Amino acid sequence: MSRIAILSYAGRLAGLVLILLFLLMPLAVVAQEGKAIPDTTKMSPLQLLAWRAKYAKTMEKEVAEEDGELPAGVTRITDSDGSESCPVWSPDGRYLYYGYSHARVNCINRIDLTTMEIKAVTDSTYYAQMPDISPDGQHMSFNQKMMGIGVKLWVMRLEDGAIGKLTTSEDSNRETWSRWSRDGMKIYFLDTYIEQPKTYCASSILRTGTNPKKIMQTEQIINRPNVSCAGDRIAWSCNDGDQSSIRLINLDITAIYEDIVVPGYYLSCADWLPGDERMIVSYLDKADPMAGFNLGILDIFEQRIIPLLDLGMSESEPQISPDGSQVVFQASIDGKQSDIFIFDLK
């Protein structure tokens, strides 16, 4: 082989090595961050290029978040060492109540949106989460885990912090996801029986702790109810493996309900927009599940989703402000810790 041919071959080989180094360079970054990555050794060159392009897009979103660059209309409300979840509004829109967890601290916090002052509302000794505020703003329902009685529903008088157990149940069922009726007379909640097969009951009880009723019983996983603006329907998210829906139950005749299903999408919790014809929903595109949950507008009549917000951070638990102008939600920054954000709808 001539010297020219050898140099030409060496040049091509060096070029291929540089290309491979360029393609595999992000792997070292991912390994340092401790994130799971696919086995790229089994990928074809085209698959490797496609994976790298998708990874670069994800990195752009993470860098933007680290630099504090959020889309117009999005405001980050919390940024602590802990995890904040399940935010709800006070009736006057001045406060947000949400669950806070860090180390051995598990409590419900309140943040004043005017001063941004944060105050713990519940005792961190017990695991208190998933708050909801009564329409008159005087009481808060929440679930709390206490030794000997498990996870049950409690009600707090916000004026002085006095609390009382709402239900008389002492068995192993878990009571979570409380939601007040629009007139403040009832509290809706999820009653989960852990025996096999596990059973989920959409239930209600008067605010006095009397007259408990089962609205719906199913083996499907159901969570966070939201009462319509008119107060005549309640929405529960239901899922069973790959199937999911938003179930709208008539509160006058609970045997009458409608399942909202959007083909190709996994629907999580949803809250009502003014007029009760549309909802803000947290949804997952089944064609790209690695992208996580986004926020969209769910048209109830047409049963379709209009994309609204994609931060690349699995946005979930949307709640509409009392005046309908904003939505508060939680989003996960690193796949574990979640923070609270607000998005302006108008």
N, C-alpha and C positions, 0 to 999 in steps of 0.2 A: 504494500500500500504506500502510495506516495505521501510525502510530507504534507502537501496541500490537502489531500484527502483526509489525512489524520486530523489536521487542524479543523477542517470543516466538520468532521464527525464530533470532535471534542466540543466545538461551538454549539452544535445542535443539542448534545447531551447536557451541557451547562444551561442552555435555555430551558430544557425540560425540567431540570432540577430547580431552577428559579421559579418556574410556573407552579411546581408542586409545593414549594415553600410558601408561595403567595396564597395558594388555596388552603393550605393546612395551618396557616398562621393563627386563625381565630381559635383553633383547638387548644392552644396553650392558654389563651385567655380564659376559655370556658373551664379548663381544668383547674386553673387557679381559683376561680370563683366557686368551685365545688358543685357545678351544675351538671346534671346528667346529659350526655350527648349520644347521638346515634353512632353505630359502628361504621365509620366512614371507609374502613378498609374494604368493605363489601360493596361500596357504591361504584357505579360507572362514572367516567369523567363528567357526563352530563348531569347525573344525579348529584355529584359533588358540587358542581357549579350551582345547581338549583338550591341545594342546602345552604351553601355559603351565602347566596343572595338573600335567602330568607333569614339567615342568622344575622346578616348585616343590618337588615331592616329592624329586627328585634333590638339590636344593639343601639341603633339610632334612637329608638323610643326610650331605652333605658338611660342613655346619655342625656336626652332632652329632659327627662324627669329629674336626673341628678343636677342638671344645670338650672332647674326651676322653670323650664319652658313648658307651659301647659297651653292647650288650645284656648282661643278667645272664649270668654264666658265661664271658664272653669277656675275655681278657687280652692286651694288646698286649705282645709280648716284645721286639721291636726297633724302633728309631726313629732311624735314622741318615741321613746324607746319601746313602748308597749304596742299592743294591737287594739284598734278601735273598731267597733262593729255595730250593726243594727241601729243606725241613727233614726230618731224621730223628732218632729217639730213640736214645740209648745204651740197652743192654739193662737197665740198672738204673733208667732213667727220670730220672737226675740231669742229664744233658746233652742239648743239642740241637746237632746239626751241620748246617750249611747253607752254601750258596754265597753269597759276598758279592762285589758288583761296584760299583766307583766309580772314575771316571776311568780310569786305567790299572791299577788294582788289581783283580785277579780271583783270589780265594782261597777256601779253605774255613775258616769260623770255627766255634768251639765256644763255647757259652754255658752257664755253670753256673746252673741254675735255682734254686739255693739262694742264691748270692751275686750272681747276675746279672753275673758277670765274663765278659768276652768275650776270647777268645784266638784268634789266627790259627794254624791247624794246618798249612797248606801255604804254600809259597813263593809270593809274589805275582808273581814273575817270569813264571810260566807260568799259563795259563788253566785253573785247576782248579775243577771244579764237580760237582754231583750225587753227594754222598757216600752211603755206606751203611756201617753198622757190623756187624762179625761178631757172631754170637750170644754169643761169649765176651767181647766188648768189647775185644779186643786188637788188632784190625786194622780198617782202613778201606779200602774200595774207592772209587774215584772215577775220573772221566775227566779227562784233562789234555792240553792242546794244546802240543806242543813243535815247534820248528823242524825240518823235515825228515821227521817221522814223523806229523804231523797229530794228530787227536784219538784217543787210545787209552786203554785201561783200565790203571790202576795200583793197587797195594796198598801201604798204609803200615802199619808196625808203630807203634802209637800210643805205646808205651813210650819209644821213642827217636827217632821220626820217620823211620826208615829206609824208603826206598821202592824198589819194583821194578816193572818193566813186567810186566803179567800175561800178555798174549798175545804171540805171535811175529810177528803180522801187521805188515808194513811197507808195505802198499799204501794206496790212498787212501780205504779204507772208514773210517767213523767209528764208534767204539765208545762207547756212552753208556748211561745208565740201568741201572747195576749193582744187583743185589739178591742178598744171601746166602740160601742155603738154610737151613732151620730147624736142620739139624744142623751147619752151618758148613763142609760139605765141598765145596759147589759155589757158583759165582757165576753168576747169570743176567744177561744183558745184551742190549742192542739193538745189532745190527751193521747199519749202513746203508751200502749201496753207491750211490755218487752217480752212476754211469753211467746213461744213459737207456735204458729207463725206470728210475727210481730204485727200488731194491729194499730192503725192510726184513726183517731176519732176527732172530727171537727165538732167542737162542743161550744156550749154557751152557758152562762150563769148570770143571775142578777147581781148587780154591784153589792148587794147586801149579803152575798154568799149563799143565796137560796135558789131553789128551782133550777138545778143543773139539767141540761138536756144535751142529747147527742143529735147533731145535725146530719152527720154523714160518717159512716164507718167503712174503712177500706184497708186492704193490704198494700195499697200504693203509698209511697212516701208523699206526705203533704206538708206544707209549711206556710209560713207567714200570711195570714189572712188580711185583706184590706176591704173595708166597707165603702160602697159607692157614695158619691157626693150626696145623692138623694136619700141614702140610707136604706134602700129597698133591696139591695143585693150585696153579696159578699164574694170576693174572689179568693180562691185558694189555688196554689200551684200544686199540681199532682204529677208524679212521675213514677214510671215502672220500667226500669231498665232504659231502653232506647226510646220509649214512648213518654211524651210529656204533654201537658195541657194546662191551661188556666181554666179552672172550673168556676163558673158563675152560678151561685145558688140564690134563688129567690127566698128572701127572708120571711115573706108572708106565708108561702107554701114551700117548705124546704125540700119537698120531693121533686120540685121543678128546678132543673138546672140545665146549663148549657156548657159543653166543653169546647174551648177555643183551642184549635190545633193548627199550627202552621207547618206544612210539610217541609222537611229539610232543616228544621230548627228545633233546638231543645229550649223550652221556655222555663225560666225560673220565676222568681217573685215579680209581681206587677202591682202598680198603684194607679188609681183612677185620675184622669185629667178632668177638669171642669166640663160638665155636660154629659159625662158618663158614656161617651161614645168611643173614646180612645183611652189607652193606658200607656204609662211608661213601663217597659218590661226589660228585665235582664235576660239575655238570650245567648245561645251558643249555636254557631253555624256548624252543623254536623259535617260539612264538607271540609272544614278546617278547624277541628276541635282544639288543636294546639294554640290557636289564637286567643282562646279564653272567652269569657263572657263580655258582651258589649251591652250598651243601652240602646234601645230603640223605641219607636212609637208603634204600639199594637193597635191596629184598626179592628175593632170588635166585629163590625158587620162584614167587612171584606176578608177578615181573618188573614191579614198580611202584616208584615213588619217593615217599617220605614227606619233605616239606620239613623241613629241620632248621635252617638258618641262612642269613639273607640280610642281609649288611652293605652291599649295594650297591657292593661293591668287588672283584668278580670273584674270589671265593674259590676256591682250587685247591690241588692237591698235598696232599690230606689224608693224614695218617699217624697211626694209632692208637697210643696209649702202650702200653708193655709190660703194664700191668695192665688195659687196656681202659677206663679211666675218663676219658680225655681224647683229643682229636684236635688235632694241630698242623697248621697250614696257612699258606699264603701268601696275601696279599690285596694288590691294587694300589690305592694311595691316589689317584693322579692319572692312572691309565692307563698309566704307565711304571714308576715306582718301586714295588717290592713290599716288604712287611714281613712279619714272622712273628707269628702270633697262636696262642693256645691256647683251646680251647673245652671246658668241663667237660661231659661226657656224663651224669654222674650227679648 
